[in-house]
Amino acid sequence: MHKRIFLIIFSFLLLQQMVFAAEFKVGGKEVREGDFLTLFYDELEAGKIEFTITEEGLKKAEITFDKGRQWQVMEQENGSFSYKYRPPSDEKISPQFLLTFQDNSMRTLQPDFRINYQRYKPDNAVIKLLEKMKLYYEQENASRFISLFSHQFPDWVKFRESIQNDFYNYKNIRLRYRVDRRDFDEDYTGAVWDVYWERRYDSRTGTNFSDNSLISMRMDKEGDAWLISGFSNNLIFGSSLLSSPDLKISSQDIGLAGFDVTAVIHNKSNVPAGNFRVKFTSAESFTQTGYEDVTTLGPNSQISVTHTFAVEPDAPTVTVVVDSSNAISEINENNNQASRTFPP
């Protein structure tokens, strides 16, 4: 029994020595068991990867890239055997070898090294992605812009709606970006880049705004395309829904009692609003105008604001304008004004 175990162990060790006796080169560089290589088209001669194997007593060598369905004879030169392979597209390559020795013995060998071949360098692909983001956002093209995002992007449907809201509320958008950090996964199919974005735009009422944010962007390769799969610290894209208040008033929110006009103002977003002015106008035989300031209005809440006119309105039309000085950038700038006519 012990003798049999010894023979099994000895045979295994002998096999290991035979496996590691072969020397491999990929693209002229020696590779060892467990190595992981990433190769790009423009780093290769004519886009071909050269595989070389050297082993004592070797008479013939064949190579396969499809698990033995097709074998290609390697060319012999100066005691080594080589084959140049041009991948048809991006590919994970794990070659196998069929070795024939001088004594006509044969051995199949699958070395434990992996090759990640990509036709285009990912830096260039990600830069193109950022350029498309800039172009489509400035063009206010929501469908093309959202096509740059993976369906794995968190709250993808909500984010798409927020982008549409951006373009509904903003115009004359200008973007600038700067890449501060580039990190790629080991296999170059994913990346995290820190990108500083600056945005300038006009609201639909004509007021100028600007903002900026250093966004940590997660991007992944899906098929042949690079798509955005995650954001961190995004205060730019989709900000109209994600990080802006939405002040609103309707005619039913306006009340009148004697000299006093009351307006119930709503903030319909998840972001607080602060420091805005409310304008009250009473139009009748003469016009009265007054202002009240609001220091803060919490998210998804409302506040009642009262203004007292100097003269009691007589059958007036009362108009209330929320954020009359356009101090706040909002999701929707078109729901800030309402009027109501009261009977005499």
GIZIRA-V951819 format. One line per field, one symbol per residue. ss: DSSP state (a for helix, b for strand, c for the rest). phi: phi as a letter, one per 20 degrees, with the letter a starting at -180 (. if undefined). burial: # if it has 9 or more other C-alpha atoms within 8 Angstrom, else .. A space follows every 10 residues. Layout:
# GIZIRA-V951819
ss: ???
phi: ???
burial: ???
This chain:
# GIZIRA-V951819
ss: caaaaaaaaa aaaaaaaaaa acbbbbccbb bccccbbbbb aaacaaacbb bbbbcccbbb bbbbcccccc cbbcbbbccb bbbbbccccc bbbccbbbbb bccccbbbbc cccbbbbbcc caaaaaaaaa aaaaaaaacc caaaaaccbc cccccaaaaa aaaaaaaaab bbbbbbbbbb bbbbcccccb bbbbbbbbbb bbbccccbbb bbbbbbbbbb bbccbbbbbb bbccccccaa aaccbcbbcc aaabbbbccb bbbbbbbccc ccbbbbbbbb bbbcccbbbb bbbbbbbccc bbbbbbbbcc ccccccbbbb bbcccccccb ccccccbbbb bccc
phi: .fffffffff fffffffffe ffdcccmndf ccgnfcddcd gfedflmdee dcccbfmedb ccccdclnfc ddfeeeblnd ccbdddffag bedcfccddd egemfcbecc fecccddcfd ffgfffffff ffgffffffl dffffffedf fefglgffff fffffgffed blfccccbed bccdfgeldb bcdeceddcc adffeneecb bbaededecc edmedeceda ccmecdemff debcfbebbc ffedccbmee ddcedddede cfcblcdddd cddbfbddcb ccddeabffl cbbdddcdff cffdledddc delfelfdec gcedcecbcb edff
burial: .......... ........#. .#####.... #...#..### #..#..#### #####..#.# #####..... ..##.#...# ###......# ..######## #.......#. .######### ....##..#. .###.###.# ##..##.### ..#..#..## #######.## #.#.#...#. .#.#...### ########## ####....#. .######### #....##### #..###.### ########## ..##.#..## ########## ###.###### ####...### ##.#.##### ##..###.#. ..#.###### ####....## ###.###### .#..
